[in-house]
Amino acid sequence: MINFEELIKSLILPLVSYPEDVEIEKIADEPIMEYKVKVNAKDFGRVIGKGGHIAQAIRTILFAGASKEGKKIHLDIESKSL
């Protein structure tokens, strides 16, 4: 079984300059696993990427892992106020 919180952490922490500000919260488990990630406002652009490409790549990896387990997943990425 995949630990999605650890997977999200392993994908996001290398991208940020302020790893201590990263918060990952599980919102729901059924019927769709839902996670909310908060990052420092200065790191938000790094995590989203130009045109949202990095965020979409992260979601694609999570979707593939969830599909393998017969589940669905949703990820929200937000910035923390300074």
VEXPATI-995648 format. One record per residue (C-alpha): residue number from 1; x, y, z. Coordinates in steps of 0.02 Angstrom, whole numbers. Last residue first. Example, Ala and Ser with C-alpha at 12.3 -4.5 7.8 and 13.67 -1.06 7.14 Angstrom:
<recs>
> 2, 684, -53, 357;
> 1, 615, -225, 390;
</recs>
This chain:
<recs>
> 82, 190, 1779, 256;
> 81, 27, 1696, 206;
> 80, 43, 1513, 165;
> 79, 27, 1462, -15;
> 78, -94, 1329, -74;
> 77, -83, 1165, -170;
> 76, -238, 1057, -182;
> 75, -219, 873, -225;
> 74, -359, 751, -274;
> 73, -347, 561, -273;
> 72, -446, 415, -342;
> 71, -432, 235, -288;
> 70, -409, 63, -368;
> 69, -237, 37, -289;
> 68, -144, 57, -455;
> 67, -258, 204, -492;
> 66, -197, 290, -333;
> 65, -15, 273, -386;
> 64, -51, 336, -562;
> 63, -153, 482, -496;
> 62, -13, 531, -376;
> 61, 114, 533, -518;
> 60, -5, 634, -628;
> 59, -41, 757, -487;
> 58, 146, 790, -466;
> 57, 164, 817, -654;
> 56, 16, 936, -652;
> 55, 93, 1037, -511;
> 54, 256, 1047, -609;
> 53, 169, 1102, -769;
> 52, 61, 1238, -691;
> 51, 97, 1360, -833;
> 50, 271, 1387, -764;
> 49, 289, 1286, -606;
> 48, 163, 1257, -466;
> 47, 292, 1203, -336;
> 46, 420, 1334, -385;
> 45, 289, 1471, -395;
> 44, 227, 1432, -219;
> 43, 400, 1434, -142;
> 42, 400, 1618, -88;
> 41, 222, 1598, -21;
> 40, 284, 1459, 94;
> 39, 196, 1296, 56;
> 38, 27, 1223, 102;
> 37, -23, 1053, 35;
> 36, -203, 993, 45;
> 35, -244, 810, 15;
> 34, -403, 723, -42;
> 33, -427, 537, -60;
> 32, -589, 514, -158;
> 31, -736, 411, -96;
> 30, -676, 410, 39;
> 29, -515, 469, 121;
> 28, -542, 653, 152;
> 27, -442, 808, 204;
> 26, -268, 736, 227;
> 25, -153, 880, 271;
> 24, 23, 912, 210;
> 23, 114, 1064, 279;
> 22, 276, 1131, 204;
> 21, 348, 1276, 303;
> 20, 502, 1181, 366;
> 19, 547, 1141, 185;
> 18, 581, 1327, 150;
> 17, 681, 1330, -12;
> 16, 558, 1214, -101;
> 15, 571, 1093, -247;
> 14, 659, 948, -159;
> 13, 520, 948, -26;
> 12, 376, 929, -151;
> 11, 396, 755, -226;
> 10, 457, 666, -69;
> 9, 322, 751, 35;
> 8, 185, 698, -86;
> 7, 249, 518, -81;
> 6, 258, 522, 109;
> 5, 77, 581, 119;
> 4, 27, 453, -12;
> 3, 88, 303, 88;
> 2, 66, 172, -48;
> 1, 0, 0, 0;
</recs>
